[in-house]
Amino acid sequence: MSYIEQQRKKAIEIRDEVFKDPGGGKFKRLDRTFILKDPALNIWAGVREDAIDYFRRNGIPFWDSGNEPTGHLLSSQIACVNHLYFVRQRQDIATAILKGIDKTVKTALVLDNGKDSGYVDFEVVGSTNYLGEKLHTRGANSTSVDAVMLAELDNGKRKLFFIEWKYVETYGKTSKAEGDSGQTRIKTYSPLLNHPESPLKLSNIEGLFTEPYYQLTRQTLLAHEMTKAQEYGADTYLHLHVIPKDNKELKEVNTTSGKLAGTTLEETWKNVLKSPELYIAVDPKDLLEPAKNCIDTIAPLTYLEQRYWK
């Protein structure tokens, strides 16, 4: 049984107990047992109202559903919110999580996007359209990162942590460099890809336009440009790819069919980077493990364990 099938089966099994919802919400015009009737219940009750309001006041759409959360129980965007939103106002938890990733972290710092301040910001696109894309909007139609955190290091410098969240995703081998739209994409990103200071090696540009590497390419360019501009006072970054360890259909595949060297996703992507140490793939439970040592985290961690980690 594939990972997505396992997770769909589990979601249906715990649906009534965890969400108190009968399912049967619509997805692609059909009623589905793994889609909640009340989409708001897809977000943990401890942060539900504030998380929904955060997305609304920042003009961020929810995946596949606009102004309201999706009822899809396997949504990676919802998984990211459930794992990280409760950290937004907790410096102790944010610091513990970042120290677990980088031992040189001294303390987590607040990010201020002009509307909200917190230790986690979601669907980040940067203050400027660094990539020269047609649109520059959070969460839709332009390059964004699921979540960003900021830390002061022991040496006094600041580092941004760019977090891309995956859940049950898998990808085919179709290149987004094909056709007229593909040529437009190549034209958009080529100035940064071909720049002498580009963070990427251009061994095979078509491989960079095959998912999930196409998304990683754009996010890496964004992270590079944001830290070059010293957004939030940071001049370095770490790109975290949060992927459940059991999603082998994503982790253990190179979708480029040999266009990029490597066997697994992580190996392949690190081969592309000029500085491979700036990218880490991590399991969501491992990422949140340090939070267990912080006070008042039993409720959210119990929810995450029951819903995602078992």
Order of alpha helices (4+ residues) and beta strands (2+ residues): alpha-beta-beta-alpha-alpha-alpha-beta-beta-beta-beta-beta-beta-alpha-alpha-alpha-beta-alpha-alpha-beta-alpha-alpha
